[in-house]
Amino acid sequence: MNSEQPLGSVIEGSLIGGLEVRLHSDISVEDMRVGKFLVVQGARSHFFCMLTDVSLGASNTRILTNPPSWEDTFLREVLAGSGTYGMINLAPMLTFTPEAEAPLPSTNGKSLNPFVPSNTGLASFQPQTSSTIELLPVKTIPSHFSQVYEANEDDFRKVFGWEDDPHRKNFSIGKPLDMDVPVCIDLNRFVERSNGVFGKSGTGKSFLTRLLLAGVIKKNAAVNLIFDMHSEYGWEAVAEGKNINTVKGLKQLFPSKVEVYTLDPEATKRRGVRDAQELYLSYEQIEVEDIKLCGRELGLSDAALDNASILCNEFGKSWIPQLFNMTGEDIKIFCDEKPGHPGSINSLQRKLLRLDSLKYMRAVSPQNYIKKIVQSLESGKNVVIEFGSQSNMLSYMLVTNMITRRIHEHYVKKADKFLQSKNPLDRPTPLMITIEEAHRFLDSAVVQSTIFGTIARELRKYFVTLLVVDQRPSGIDNEVMSQIGTRITALLNDDKDIDAIFTGVSGAGGLRSVLAKLDSKQQALILGHAVPMPVVVRTRPYDSVFYTEIGDPVWQEKSDAEVFAAAELAKADLGF
């Protein structure tokens, strides 16, 4: 039993609409904030709830028509708690009965967490702290005048567990708005499905994403492939705020677990990134499916893409170099012999010449860099691909699509082999692919034909999932959004974006107001597969304390001179 002072009493409510609570006279309504985690102690069960609305009430309308003067503090105090009072609305999320020790009921293939889409066939959250605690979905409500309490540390542990739990890969992502206790997500469940980090520009999406990636790497929950469009995850990033300073990237935190590949070696060197490997792609690696995703950026029509398929069928892997070498007369002769259209092929040739301006594109690549990335991932290394000055949308979509398609194809083969052999040694290492500007890859117009839509719908069938980062979730196809397992959302203002966050989520009506009332910095609403109930957190600071807690303990930072001296010594030992 919670020994603290009760905040109020349940006076009305329903299972669908939530609970209405009248605050006690000594409780200030100004202390009640949307998103607060509260506990209702019923006659037999405890109900974990989220505060979704705050309002004022009066026992007599005459008080409102003739309110006391603002100077009459005595009358206001007399009326407080009797004539006037505060009201809060609660959304019950989970319940447990302390005396019950029965096993969890059968789910019939359905999720018991009402905030996980019901069509996923995922089981409910298991107890976090003890075998005698069973977190169950809310199927009833507490009786009249049940008392409401603030959640204490023990309540949070019952629901969210703790970071050093030896039985789970829990990771503290932040703390409640008004308490100093960690809120954990289960990383094993997090990497089971594709996930999303959302929020409008300037709300700290990149910092949230970096936190999550650091946790996944630290706990070895999965291996990561990160397409770093703005060079924010690899070596270091510029911190937000008035003062210009930087924060450490994943390579600095986990030097033995992270490899950085760069499409712009010059820019990478100027930024002082150490041990970055160059990455080049060739025209012979580009397939028609790779440029379909970039059709809008290149201005390609459907007719041009159809003619690209004709050229590819004729010339094979060298279809782009062959196209570049064709004159107008060559194109005319080709179209006389094949079912091509001269105008469309001329247009295709002209627009694909834009690829010549990309620094990382070669006629023939000196080696297969995509194969190197696959080898790094299979050895347990996390790979960050930096774009540097090549961070335009054409480059980002082309490179991301090319690499992801081939890695996914490799994982499909590995997964099929594992399913056939059942040998644990053949089991692929789970892979999480991080993409930014996700609506460009997952909007309704292209999602059916892109590898990213396929991965999002596969639910880790081939051990590959997505971590999508976006400020416009409304631009993502509804079917894909319904398959996003865990959604970590900073402030959003647009109603369409807010609605998109709750696509495929049942019972989320009260959470819309919670999301709309978040602060613009360092606050997020977390709901979905990796947490047992929605929760608003003050996100964990990404600072020196975090570096110490999360980083590689055997690594000590060295100066540039020491690093270069060690490299020269290694070359001498190898005879270079």
N, C-alpha and C positions, 0 to 999 in steps of 0.2 A: 504494500500500500504506500502511495506517495504521501510522505509526511509533511509536505509543504502546504502552504495556504491555498485553498481552492480559489479559482478565479471566477467561477460562475456556475450556474445550474442550467441543465438542458430543459427547455420549456416546450419546444416544438421540434418537428423534424420529420423527415421521411428518408427511406433508403436511397431514393433517387435524388431528391432535392437537397439532402444534407441536414445538418442539425442547427437549430437556432438556440443560442445560449445567451441568457441574461447575466451580465456581469454583476458581481457583488458590489455593494455600495463603496467599499474601500479600494476597489480596483479601478484605476484610471483607464479610460478608453484609449488614451493616447499611448499607452504601453502596448496596445494590441496592434501588431503589424501583419499585413498580408504575407502569407508564406510561413508563418510561425508554426512550429510543430507542437501539438498539444495532445494530452491523453485524457480520455473520458473513462472514468471508472464506473462501470455498470455493476449490477447486482452480482453477476457471475463472471463477466469478461471485461477485459480492458480494450479500449478502442483507440488506435493510433490515428490521429486526424491532422489535417492541414487547415489552417485558418484561411478562408477564401474571401471574406468580406467583413467590414466593420460598419456599424450604423448606430444611430442615436434613436432612442425611443422616449415616449412620455406617456404616463398613465392617464392623463386628461388633456384633451385638446385645448382646454381653456388656458393651460400653462403656455402653450405655444402661441396662442393668439395674443396673450398679454405677458410676455416674458419679463423677468426681473431686469432692472437696470444693470448695466455692466459694472456700476459702482457698488451695487448691493451684494457684496460677497456673502453676507450672512444668509440671505434668502436663497442664494444659489446653493450654499452648502446644505441648507435645510431640505431643499428639493432633491439634491443629489442622492441617488440610490432608491428613492421612493417615488417622487413625482417625475424625475428624469433619470435615465439610466442608459448604460451602453449595451449594445448588442453585437454579437459576433456570429458569423456563419462558419460551420466546420464541415469539411468533407471527410467522412470516415474512410480510411484507406486499408487498414489491416486490423485484425483482432486476434487476441489469444486468451485462453482460459487457463489461469495458473494451475488449477487443480487437475486439469485433463492431461493424460499422458497417452491417449490413444494415438495410433499411427495416422499419418496424413491420409485423407480420403482419396479414392481414385479420381483422377482428373479426366478420364475418358479421352485422353489426348488433347485436352484443352488447358490453357494457361490459367492458373488461379490468380495470377497477378492481373487485376483489371486494367492495368496500364501497359500491358504487353498485348499487342494485337492477337485476337483470339484464334486466328487461322494458322498460327505458327506451330501448334502442337508441342509447345514447350511446357515443361513442368513448373510448378510453383516454386517460390523461394523456400529453401529449407531453413530450419532454425539456425540462428547465428551464434548463440552462446551456450546452449545447453540442449541436451536431448529431450528435456521436459518442456521446452518452449516450442510451440507450433504456431507459426505465423500463417494465418488463414485469411481468405478473402472475407469481406464484410457481407454477411447475408441477413443481418438483422440490425437493430439500432438499440442503444441503451434506453432504459425506462425514464419517465419523467423525473426531473430534479436530480438526475445523476450529476455528480460533481466533475468539473473540468479542472485539470491541473496543467502546469507547464511541464514539458518533458524534461526529465533529468538525464544524467549520464547513463544510468542503468537502462533507461528506456531506449536511448540511442544505440546502446550496445545490443539490446535485444533485436533491434530492427536492422541496423547497419553493420554490426560486428565491430571488429577492431583490426588495425593494420597488421599486427604481429600474430594473427591467428595462424597456427601451424597447419591447419586443415584447408585453408583457402588462400588464394592469391589476392588478398584485399589490398586496396590502395586508397589512401586518404586523399581525396580531391579537394577538401575544404572543411569548413566548420559551419554550423548553423549561424544564423544572423545574430543571435543573442546569447550564444553559449560557446564555451571553450572546450569542445569535444569533437573529435574527428568524425566526419561522415565518409564512409568507405564505399567504393564500388568493387564488385567481384570481377576481377580481370579475366578469370576463366570464362565467365558468362559474357563478359564484354566482347571478347574476341570470337565468340561463337557466331555472331551475326554482324552484318554491316551496321555502322553507327554514324552519327552525325554531330558536328559541332556547329551551332548556328548563332547568329547575332548580327546586328547592324554594324556598319563600319565604325571602328574605334572602341568597341566594347571588349576587346581582348581575346578574340577568337584564337589568334596565333599562340597567345600565352596559354590558353586552355588546352589547345592541341599539344603544345610542347609538354605540358604537365602530364597529359595522358600518355603520350609516347614515352616519356621518361619512366612512368610507372610500368608500362608494358615491358620495356627493356629491362628495368631493374628486376622485375619478377619473372622474367623469361616466359611470359605468357604467350608470346608470338614473335616472329621476326617481322620487321617492318621495311617496306619500300615507300619512301617519301619523295614525292615530286614537289620540290621546294621552289615554287615559282618566284618568290621574292627573297630568297636566301635568308630565311629566318630560323631554320631548324638545324642546319649543319654545324657551323663553327660558332657563330655568335649572331646576335640580333640587337637592333636598337631598341632600348626600353622606351615605353611610353612615358610622357611627361614633359615638363618644360626643360629640365636639364638633359643634356645630351650625354647619355651613357649607354653601355651595352650590357647584355646578359649573356651567359654562356649557352651555347648550343649543345646538341646531343653528343657531338664529337668530343667536346671538352669534358662532358660529364662521363662519357663511356668510351674512352679512346680505344679500348681493346674490342669493343662490341659494335662500333659504328664505322662505316666507310663512306667517304664523300666522293662522288663523281661529279665532274663539272663539264658543262657544255661551253663554258667561256673561261679557259684557263687564265687568260690575262687578268680578267676582273677578279677571279678567285685569288690570284697571287697578290693583287693590289690590296685586297681585304685582309691579307695575312693569314689565310686559311692554310693549315699544315696538312701534309700527306694527302692532298686531294688528287684523285686520279682523273685523267682526261677521258672524255667520252665523245666518240664520233660515230655518226651513222652514215650509211651510204645509200645512194639512189637504188641500188640493187636490192636493198632491204625493204623498200617501200612497196606495199601492195595496194591494190585499189581500195580495199576496206580501210586502209590507213588514211587515205585522203578524203574518203566520204565524210568522215567526222569533221574535217576541216573545210568542207565544201562552201560553207557560208563565208569563212574567213578568206578563202581563195576566190570567191565569186564564181564557183563552178555550177553550171546548170546540170539538170538530170541528163541532158543529151551529151554533155561533155563527159560525165561519169560513165555513161554507156559506152562511149567511144574509148575511154580509158580501159574498160574491160576488154574491148576488141583488141587494142594494142597489146595488153598483157597476155591475152591468149596467143597472139602471134609471136611476140618477142620474148615472152617469159620474164625472168627477173630483170633483164636489161631494157625493159620497155620504156623507162623514162630517159636514159641516155640515148636510146634510139630515136625517141620522139624529139629530143633537143637537137639531134643531128639532121633531122629531116628538113628539107627545103619545101617550098610551096609546091614544086613540081613532084617531089617525092610523095607528099601527102596526097596529091591528086592521083598519082599512079596507084598508091596504096588503096585509095577508096574505090578505084575502078576494079580492083581485084578482090577487095574485102567489103563487107557491108558497113563501111564507115562513112562519116559525113565530113567533107573537107572543112566547112566552116566551124564545126564543133571541135575538130582536131586542132585547127589553127588556134582557136580560143583556148583549148586545153594547154597547148604548147606555150602560149603567151603567158598564161596565168601561173603555170607551174614553174616558169623561170624565176618567180619570186623566191623559190627554194634556194637559188644560187646565192642569195644574200645571207643565208644562214651560216654562221661561222662553223658549226659542227657538222655540216653536210659535206660529204666527199663523194666523188665519182666511184671510188673503190675504197672501202675502209681497210686500214692496215691489219685489223683483227676484228673478231666478232665480240664487240663490247657487251652486247646483250647477254651472250653466253657467260661472260665474266661476271655480270651482275647476278645471273642465276646461280653460278658457283658460289658467290659470296653469300647469297641468301641460304643456300643449302648447307653451308658451313656454319650457319647461325649468326652471321653478320647482318646488322641492320644497315640498309643502304639509303643514303640521302643523295638525290640528284639535284644539283644546283643549276639554275638557268643563267644567273648573272645578267648580262645585258641582253640575253636572248629570252627575256621574260615576256615577250609579246604573246598574244593569245594564239596566234598561228603556231608558234614554236611549242607552246605549252600543250596544245591539243594534239599536235602531230607526234611529238616525242612521247607523251604520256600514253597515247593510243598504241603506238608502235611497240613500245616496251611491254605494256600491260598485256596486249594480245598474245605476244610470244611467251611471256611468263605464264599466263593462264593456260595456254596450250600445253606447256611443259608440266604444269601441275595436274592437268586433266589426265595426262599419261601416267604420272606418278600415282595419282589416286586410283586409277583403274588397276594398276599393278598391285597396289596395296589391297584393294578390295578382292582381288583374285587370290593373292597369296596368303592374306591374313597374317603376314609376318610383321611384327612390330618394327623390325628394322627397315621395312619398306614404307612405313608411315611418313608422309610428307610433313615437314615442319609447318605449322600454321602460319599463314602469311597475311598481314594486314597492309593494304595499299592506301596511302593518304593522298587525296587530291583536293586542290583548292578550286574555287570558282566552279563548284560541282554542278550547278544548274546548266552549265555549258555542255556537259557530258550526259546529263540525265533529264533533259527537258523532253516533253512529249513528242516533239518532232523527230528526235534522233535516238531516243532511248532504246527502241526496239531493235535497232541495228548496231548498237555499240557494245563493246565488251563490258563496259561498266554497268549497263543495265542488266546484262547477263549475270555478272557477279553478284549484284545486289539481290537478284531474284533467286539465286542458287542456295542461299542460306548456308554457306560454308560447305556445300556438297563436295567441293574439290579442295577444301582447306584454304580457300582464299576469300577474304572479306574486304570491305571498303571502310575507310574513315573519311567521310565527306565533310568538307569545311566550306561554309557558304553563308553569305549575308542575304540571300534571296531564296529561302526554302520554297516559296510559292512557285518558283521557276522549275522545281523538280517534279517529275511525273508523279501523280498520286499513287500509282501502283508501287513505284519504288519507295516513296515515302512511307507507305504502309508496311514495308519490309525493313525499315530502319529500326534496329533493335533498341538501342539506347540513344536518347536525344539529350544533348547537353546544350542548353540554350541560354545565351545572354539576352540582353534587352532587344526587343523588336517592337517597332511602332506601327508598321503597316498591318492592317487587319488581315489581308490575304496571307501574309507571312505567318501571322499568329495562328490562323486557321490551319495552315499547312503543317505546322508543328504537331498538331493533334490529329492528323490524318491517320485513320486506322486505330485510334485510341478510344476505347469506350469509357464513358463516365468522366470525361475531362472538362465538362462545362465550367466548373468553378476554377479550374486552373488557368483559364484564359486571363482572368483578372489578375492572377498572381504573376503571370509572365509579363503583362503590360505594366506592372508596378515595380519591376526590378530597377535597381540603380544602374547607371550607365557604365559603371566600372566594377569589376571584381565581384559580381554576383551572377549566379546562374541557376536555372531550374533544371534538375536532372530527373528524368523519368524513363522507364522502359526496362529492358531485360536484365541489366546489370545491377539494378537497385530494387529492393522489395516494394518500395512505394515512392511516389514523387517527393522531392525535397528541394528546398531553396538553400543554397550554400553561399557563404563568403569564400571565394576560391582561395586555395592555398597560395601564399606569396611565392614568387619565383625569385629567390634571393640567395644570399650566401648561406643562410641556414638550410635552405632546401638543397643547395649543392652538397653540403656536408652530409645530409640525411640520405640523399638519393644517389650520389655519385659513386664512382669506382673507388673503393677505399685504398687500393694499392697504387693508385696513380697520384703522382705529385707533379704539379705544374713546373715546367722548365722554361727557361728563357729561349728566345729564338737562336741565340748563339750556341747554346748547349744542344739544341735540336739539330742544327746544321752541322755542328762538330761531330755529333753521333752519326749522322748520315754519311759524312765523309769518311769516318772511321770504318763504317760498315762496307762502303765501296772498296776501301783499301784491302779489307779482309777478303773480299770476294775477287780481288785482282783486277778491278776496273780502273 
